[in-house]
Amino acid sequence: MSDPAADQDLQIQIARLEHALGRVADDAADPDQQVTAAEQVAQTATDAGAAFDRLVREAAGR
């Protein structure tokens, strides 16, 4: 069975990633804002990967 907390964490990280990606793609944003958003994308992708890894390990019974 899936860990509800890990599943929720992954869903939150995905939502954050989508939000940050939208800010990177915002043509109206100035370059500094886009760079900041890109940095947030990188960090959020790392966090989402860790949450996904946690779900996979939990599903494998580790």
Backbone as JSON, one array per atom type, in Angstrom:
{
  "sequence": "MSDPAADQDLQIQIARLEHALGRVADDAADPDQQVTAAEQVAQTATDAGAAFDRLVREAAGR",
  "N": [[0.82, -1.19, 0.0], [0.36, 2.24, -0.61], [2.06, 4.97, 0.88], [0.25, 7.43, 2.38], [1.17, 9.99, 3.18], [3.59, 10.25, 1.79], [2.63, 10.1, -0.8], [1.02, 12.39, -0.89], [3.0, 14.31, -0.5], [4.45, 14.02, -2.89], [2.49, 14.85, -4.72], [2.21, 17.53, -3.97], [4.78, 18.48, -4.57], [4.79, 18.14, -7.34], [2.8, 19.96, -8.08], [4.05, 22.33, -7.28], [6.21, 22.28, -9.01], [4.93, 22.5, -11.51], [3.87, 25.07, -11.22], [6.19, 26.65, -10.96], [7.38, 26.13, -13.43], [5.56, 27.35, -15.12], [6.05, 29.99, -14.47], [8.63, 30.3, -15.44], [8.16, 30.11, -18.15], [6.74, 32.4, -18.6], [6.35, 35.03, -20.64], [6.05, 37.68, -20.03], [7.46, 38.13, -17.76], [10.37, 39.48, -16.2], [13.86, 38.93, -17.07], [15.38, 38.29, -14.71], [13.43, 37.33, -12.97], [12.66, 35.07, -14.36], [15.0, 33.57, -14.26], [15.2, 33.13, -11.49], [12.86, 31.61, -11.16], [13.57, 29.41, -12.73], [15.65, 28.37, -11.21], [14.16, 27.58, -9.01], [12.63, 25.63, -10.24], [14.59, 23.68, -10.71], [15.3, 22.98, -8.05], [12.81, 22.12, -7.06], [12.3, 19.99, -8.77], [14.26, 18.24, -7.93], [13.35, 17.77, -5.31], [10.86, 16.61, -5.9], [11.72, 14.32, -7.18], [12.94, 13.0, -5.05], [10.7, 12.54, -3.45], [9.27, 10.84, -5.14], [11.06, 8.7, -5.26], [10.91, 7.87, -2.63], [8.28, 6.88, -2.58], [8.53, 4.74, -4.38], [10.42, 3.11, -3.09], [8.92, 2.51, -0.82], [6.83, 1.11, -1.95], [8.17, -1.1, -2.85], [8.66, -2.35, -0.55], [10.75, -1.65, 1.12]],
  "CA": [[0.0, 0.0, 0.0], [1.08, 3.5, -0.72], [2.11, 5.83, 2.06], [-0.51, 8.65, 2.05], [1.99, 11.19, 3.37], [4.54, 10.31, 0.67], [1.84, 10.4, -1.99], [0.65, 13.81, -0.8], [4.23, 15.09, -0.71], [4.73, 14.0, -4.32], [1.5, 15.7, -5.39], [2.57, 18.92, -3.67], [5.99, 18.81, -5.32], [4.4, 18.25, -8.75], [2.09, 21.24, -8.22], [5.07, 23.39, -7.2], [6.99, 22.22, -10.25], [4.1, 23.08, -12.57], [3.77, 26.52, -10.98], [7.49, 27.26, -11.28], [7.57, 26.04, -14.88], [4.73, 28.39, -15.7], [6.73, 31.28, -14.27], [9.78, 30.33, -16.35], [7.64, 30.31, -19.5], [6.01, 33.67, -18.66], [7.05, 36.0, -21.48], [5.93, 39.01, -19.43], [8.39, 38.22, -16.62], [11.7, 39.96, -16.57], [14.84, 37.83, -17.06], [15.75, 37.9, -13.35], [12.34, 36.51, -12.44], [12.71, 33.78, -15.04], [16.15, 32.84, -13.7], [14.79, 32.68, -10.16], [11.9, 30.52, -11.35], [14.31, 28.25, -13.23], [16.34, 27.79, -10.05], [13.13, 26.91, -8.22], [12.29, 24.4, -10.98], [15.64, 22.71, -10.44], [15.18, 22.51, -6.67], [11.55, 21.39, -6.92], [12.46, 18.72, -9.47], [15.03, 17.4, -7.02], [12.44, 17.39, -4.22], [9.87, 15.68, -6.45], [12.43, 13.05, -7.4], [13.11, 12.36, -3.75], [9.38, 12.06, -3.03], [8.97, 9.68, -5.98], [11.94, 7.62, -4.79], [10.34, 7.4, -1.36], [7.11, 6.06, -2.92], [9.0, 3.51, -5.01], [11.02, 2.27, -2.03], [7.85, 2.05, 0.05], [6.07, 0.11, -2.71], [9.01, -2.29, -2.94], [8.74, -2.93, 0.78], [12.04, -1.38, 1.76]],
  "C": [[0.86, 1.25, 0.0], [1.0, 4.28, 0.59], [1.39, 7.13, 1.72], [0.32, 9.93, 2.19], [2.98, 11.35, 2.22], [3.82, 10.66, -0.62], [1.45, 11.88, -2.01], [1.87, 14.7, -1.05], [4.57, 15.15, -2.19], [3.76, 14.9, -5.07], [1.8, 17.19, -5.17], [3.79, 19.35, -4.49], [5.68, 18.97, -6.81], [3.69, 19.58, -8.99], [3.08, 22.4, -8.16], [5.89, 23.45, -8.48], [6.2, 22.84, -11.4], [4.01, 24.59, -12.43], [5.08, 27.21, -11.39], [7.75, 27.21, -12.78], [6.75, 27.09, -15.61], [5.37, 29.76, -15.59], [7.95, 31.4, -15.18], [9.29, 30.67, -17.76], [6.91, 31.65, -19.68], [6.82, 34.71, -19.43], [7.02, 37.41, -20.88], [6.9, 39.2, -18.26], [9.73, 38.76, -17.09], [12.7, 38.81, -16.43], [15.25, 37.37, -15.66], [14.69, 37.01, -12.72], [12.35, 35.13, -13.09], [13.87, 32.93, -14.53], [15.81, 32.3, -12.32], [13.83, 31.52, -10.26], [12.6, 29.26, -11.85], [15.08, 27.56, -12.1], [15.36, 27.04, -9.17], [12.68, 25.62, -8.9], [13.32, 23.32, -10.67], [15.52, 22.13, -9.04], [13.92, 21.66, -6.49], [11.62, 20.05, -7.64], [13.26, 17.74, -8.62], [14.15, 16.89, -5.88], [11.39, 16.39, -4.7], [10.5, 14.32, -6.71], [12.62, 12.29, -6.11], [11.78, 11.8, -3.24], [8.98, 10.83, -3.84], [9.79, 8.48, -5.53], [11.39, 7.02, -3.5], [9.13, 6.5, -1.63], [7.53, 4.72, -3.51], [9.6, 2.57, -3.96], [9.94, 1.69, -1.13], [7.04, 0.95, -0.66], [6.84, -1.2, -2.82], [9.2, -2.96, -1.58], [10.05, -2.7, 1.49], [11.89, -0.4, 2.87]]
}
